[in-house]
Amino acid sequence: MNDECLFCRIASGEVPANVVRREKGMVAFHDIAPKAPVHVLVIPERHVDSMAGVEGLTRDERADMLAVIAAVAREHGLEPTGYRVTANHGDDAQQSVHHLHWHVMGGTRLSDTM
């Protein structure tokens, strides 16, 4: 855990969040500034800065992250019409919290420029 990382503090329960799923070393919670009707973030409990550090997770954690992403989409009713999954790496990509996280967005027709 990185004591200065907001997402580490959310994962530990120190900072409150609207958590929708916690399993397999992953935490999923609603984004506080949603860009779509459904906008959930999926993070590993263990601190990894970004996609560039994904080797810091075990093979099982990497696979479990994808399974949790799919479960979140399914539980929010996004499968029939589709959803977007994105991860930003670095400042130029607008990564605002430097803890690996995936945005799961849907619930409407999404812009092709997002």
PEURBEL-V956180 format. One record per residue. PHI is phi in radians with two decimals (* if undefined). PSI is psi in radians with two decimals (none if undefined). Layout:
PHI & PSI
PHI & PSI
//
This chain:
* & 2.44
-1.82 & 1.94
-1.05 & -0.37
-1.61 & -0.09
-1.59 & 2.13
-0.99 & -0.78
-1.22 & -0.57
-1.10 & -0.70
-1.20 & -0.61
-1.17 & -0.81
-1.04 & -0.62
-1.41 & -0.20
1.59 & -0.01
-1.17 & -0.66
-1.92 & 2.24
-1.21 & 2.59
-2.67 & 2.80
-1.48 & 1.43
-1.35 & 2.27
-1.89 & -0.28
-2.82 & 2.43
-2.50 & 1.90
-2.88 & 2.76
0.92 & 0.59
1.34 & 0.23
-2.10 & 2.67
-2.28 & 2.35
-2.11 & 2.32
-2.61 & 2.73
-1.21 & 2.41
-1.18 & 2.44
-1.37 & -0.23
-2.29 & 1.22
-1.10 & 2.48
-1.81 & 0.05
-2.71 & 2.85
-0.95 & -0.65
-2.00 & 2.12
-2.54 & 1.73
-2.03 & 2.44
-1.78 & 2.42
-2.07 & 2.17
-2.26 & 2.65
-1.35 & 2.53
-1.11 & -0.62
-1.36 & 2.46
-1.29 & 2.19
-2.40 & 2.24
-1.04 & -0.77
-2.93 & -3.00
-0.98 & -0.57
-1.11 & -0.38
-1.85 & 0.30
-1.06 & -0.39
-1.15 & -0.23
-1.28 & -0.16
-1.74 & 2.67
-1.27 & 2.87
-1.01 & -0.72
-1.12 & -0.74
-1.09 & -0.70
-1.11 & -0.74
-1.19 & -0.73
-1.10 & -0.60
-1.06 & -0.75
-1.13 & -0.68
-1.13 & -0.69
-1.18 & -0.72
-1.00 & -0.83
-1.11 & -0.69
-1.15 & -0.71
-1.06 & -0.81
-1.06 & -0.79
-1.10 & -0.80
-1.17 & -0.39
-1.71 & 0.18
1.24 & 0.47
-1.58 & -0.26
-1.06 & -0.76
-1.05 & -0.67
-1.87 & -0.28
1.95 & 2.83
-2.73 & 2.90
-2.04 & 2.46
-2.17 & 2.14
-2.37 & 2.69
-2.40 & 2.34
-1.78 & 2.54
-2.21 & 1.97
1.55 & 2.96
-1.12 & -0.70
-1.13 & -0.41
-1.62 & 0.11
1.23 & 0.55
-1.29 & 1.91
-1.58 & -0.47
-2.08 & 2.11
-1.52 & 1.16
-2.52 & 2.18
-0.83 & 2.23
-2.69 & 2.59
-1.95 & 2.35
-1.62 & 2.19
-1.92 & 1.96
-2.24 & 2.48
3.13 & -2.83
1.68 & -0.01
-2.84 & 2.96
-1.26 & 2.08
-1.47 & 2.62
-1.11 & 2.54
-1.40 & -0.01
-1.84 & 0.03
-1.34 & none
//
